[in-house]
Amino acid sequence: MTKLVLPAALLLLAACGRPDAPPAAPTPQAIGAELAKFPQLLVPISTSTWSSMTAAAKDGVGRVRADEYPRPYAHPTVLVAGKETPVLVAYTGVWLAPSPIPLQPMSVQQFLRLFAADEEAKLARVIAPKGSIFFTREQVVDVLVAARAAGADSSALPYSLVHGVAREPR
């Protein structure tokens, strides 16, 4: 009996030292289904567009829209394989967006179409309460189809503007 205890203990110790395999990346179908749960996404307006919009509004120009400018949405960058990669970001709520960033509300389908048409961004990131959802330009068509199949509204939200309210941690 004692001869079996030592090999069993060694097997247990060897098993404890093995790292778990990383989780598999979510499929575009899973990403689309997850995005379909959100009624809207909030996309940050770029600094240059915001400056142009506020200047136009001061001159008495009626209603100005972010999408009327050449580079309307902000594109932060992240490092991917040591290379700076532009990202189109969206927030699922104003409480997640830093203050006082101006944001344009969009439907999920509207955001996915924007990402498909955006030549600069190579990745999309949706910041949600439970974490971020990333997907690539190559996946966007499959994500769009999956979101539509999961019930995401395909209509475009009318143009409006909100501001983020989350505060930076102290």
C-alpha positions, 0 to 999 in steps of 0.5 A, a space after each residue: 500500500 505504501 508503495 502506491 502512495 508515492 507514485 500517486 503523490 508524484 502524479 498529483 504533483 505533476 498534474 498540479 504544475 501543468 498550466 491550463 490551456 488558454 480558452 478558445 477564441 470566441 467564434 464570430 457567431 458567438 460575438 454576434 449573438 453577444 452584441 445583439 443583446 445591446 440596444 445601442 453602442 456609443 462610439 467616441 467622436 474624434 477630437 478633430 471632428 468635435 472641434 470642427 462641430 463646435 466651431 460650426 455650431 458657433 457660426 450658426 450652422 444648424 444641426 451638425 453631424 459627426 459623420 459629415 467630417 472626413 475622420 469622424 470617429 476616434 481610433 485609439 491604438 493597441 499593440 498587436 504583435 508589436 505593431 500599433 493597430 488602430 481600433 474602432 471602440 464602442 461602449 455599451 453605456 455612458 457609465 463605461 465611457 470616460 468623461 467628457 468624451 462626446 459619443 454618438 449612439 448607434 445600433 449594433 448593426 449600424 456600428 458593424 456597418 461603420 466598422 466594415 466601411 472604416 478603412 483605418 481601423 483593423 480591430 473593433 472593441 466593444 467595452 461592456 460591463 463584463 469585459 471587452 469584445 474584440 473582433 477583426 475586420 476579417 470577421 465583421 461580415 460573419 459577426 454582422 450576419 450572426 448579430 442580425 440572426 440573433 435579433 439585433 435591430 438593423 435600423 440606424 438610430 437617429 443622430 444624437 450626441 451624449 457624453 461619457 460619465 465614468 470617472 478615472 480611478 483615483 
